[in-house]
Amino acid sequence: MSDSVSQDCGLDEATRRADGRLIRAMFDAVAPRYDSMNDIMSFGVHRLWKRRLRRMAGPPRGRGLALDLAGGTGDIADLMADKDWAVAVCDPSTGMIDAGRKANAGPRLRWVAGAGEALPFADRTFDVVTLGFGLRNMTDRRGALTEVLRVLVPGGTLLCLEFSTPWRLIRPAYEGYSRRMIPRLGAAVAGQPDAYRYLVDSIGAFPDQKTLAGWLRDAGFATVRYRNLFMGIAAIHSGTRPA
Ligand SMILES: C[S@@+](CC[C@H](N)C(=O)[O-])C[C@H]1O[C@@H](n2cnc3c(N)ncnc32)[C@H](O)[C@@H]1O
């Protein structure tokens, strides 16, 4: 995978498309073991973070339409979907969608193949967009944020859960675990060490909390905030589409 995946700008269109294809193929390959790997790597903590995201979404104020972008196997969508919320899960990897349909087959989920950079939805459709560990994998991240703003109704909210920059105190231990253990676990559990090396590299190259908040503001979001999770290992950024 080219180094350019980890940068947010300066990619020509052809490079972006090639990187996008490689990333999709990588997720197709890890899809059957994706959820188990998340549980093992994070000692189950990713589930707590996703529940936190769900609580932040709260009950709907509008029609109750949510988009889980880069939804993967749809575990966030499954937490969201209830009698009040109907959820579209959008992801470009058919492998992830197929695995998700088997694991999370709720009647209030609709599965849609598509990428964040060109969302296959009309303007002003969704009350909430959830984006869990997805922005980092996009080749035009700022473009994707503009797309999210476009498909949100005025007053609608983006909730973006992503790995971030941990507190200095825990960085050596965290980086040691990430660099040494995660590719080994990726090899042992998913048979895909390169995919999990990419995961570690992409986390290291992702912007910190304040920079990402700035990207949201630049894209046009209002009331931008973030909450650190587990000493900044991850963060949930939120922003609303101005009325
Ligand atoms: C790390 S997984 C996250 C899945 C799920 N949201 C979760 O929290 O477990 C990243 C997902 O992003 C998807 N993805 C990759 N490139 C994308 C793009 N350009 N637009 C939208 N999703 C993308 C992948 O197919 C994959 O399912």
Ligand as a Chemical Component Dictionary entry (heavy atoms), coordinates in Angstrom:
data_LIG
# 
_chem_comp.id                   LIG 
_chem_comp.type                 NON-POLYMER 
_chem_comp.pdbx_formal_charge   0 
_chem_comp.three_letter_code    LIG 
# 
loop_
_chem_comp_atom.comp_id 
_chem_comp_atom.atom_id 
_chem_comp_atom.alt_atom_id 
_chem_comp_atom.type_symbol 
_chem_comp_atom.charge 
_chem_comp_atom.model_Cartn_x 
_chem_comp_atom.model_Cartn_y 
_chem_comp_atom.model_Cartn_z 
_chem_comp_atom.pdbx_ordinal 
LIG C1  C1  C 0  -11.927 -0.230 10.596 1  
LIG S1  S1  S 1  -13.392 -0.585 9.688  2  
LIG C2  C2  C 0  -14.662 0.099  10.703 3  
LIG C3  C3  C 0  -15.923 -0.676 10.656 4  
LIG C4  C4  C 0  -16.971 -0.294 11.715 5  
LIG N1  N1  N 0  -17.451 1.054  11.510 6  
LIG C5  C5  C 0  -16.414 -0.431 13.105 7  
LIG O1  O1  O 0  -16.411 0.563  13.830 8  
LIG O2  O2  O -1 -15.976 -1.513 13.476 9  
LIG C6  C6  C 0  -13.236 0.600  8.418  10 
LIG C7  C7  C 0  -14.297 0.475  7.345  11 
LIG O3  O3  O 0  -14.126 1.561  6.446  12 
LIG C8  C8  C 0  -14.477 1.096  5.166  13 
LIG N2  N2  N 0  -13.927 2.007  4.152  14 
LIG C9  C9  C 0  -12.730 1.964  3.532  15 
LIG N3  N3  N 0  -12.631 2.961  2.653  16 
LIG C10 C10 C 0  -13.786 3.661  2.729  17 
LIG C11 C11 C 0  -14.303 4.796  2.045  18 
LIG N4  N4  N 0  -13.585 5.423  1.131  19 
LIG N5  N5  N 0  -15.536 5.226  2.365  20 
LIG C12 C12 C 0  -16.270 4.593  3.307  21 
LIG N6  N6  N 0  -15.837 3.510  3.981  22 
LIG C13 C13 C 0  -14.615 3.059  3.699  23 
LIG C14 C14 C 0  -13.898 -0.300 5.117  24 
LIG O4  O4  O 0  -14.450 -1.084 4.089  25 
LIG C15 C15 C 0  -14.213 -0.807 6.511  26 
LIG O5  O5  O 0  -15.421 -1.497 6.567  27 
# 
loop_
_chem_comp_bond.comp_id 
_chem_comp_bond.atom_id_1 
_chem_comp_bond.atom_id_2 
_chem_comp_bond.value_order 
_chem_comp_bond.pdbx_ordinal 
LIG C1  S1  SING 1  
LIG S1  C2  SING 2  
LIG S1  C6  SING 3  
LIG C2  C3  SING 4  
LIG C3  C4  SING 5  
LIG C4  N1  SING 6  
LIG C4  C5  SING 7  
LIG C5  O1  DOUB 8  
LIG C5  O2  SING 9  
LIG C6  C7  SING 10 
LIG C7  O3  SING 11 
LIG C7  C15 SING 12 
LIG O3  C8  SING 13 
LIG C8  N2  SING 14 
LIG C8  C14 SING 15 
LIG N2  C9  SING 16 
LIG N2  C13 SING 17 
LIG C9  N3  DOUB 18 
LIG N3  C10 SING 19 
LIG C10 C11 SING 20 
LIG C10 C13 DOUB 21 
LIG C11 N4  SING 22 
LIG C11 N5  DOUB 23 
LIG N5  C12 SING 24 
LIG C12 N6  DOUB 25 
LIG N6  C13 SING 26 
LIG C14 O4  SING 27 
LIG C14 C15 SING 28 
LIG C15 O5  SING 29 
# 
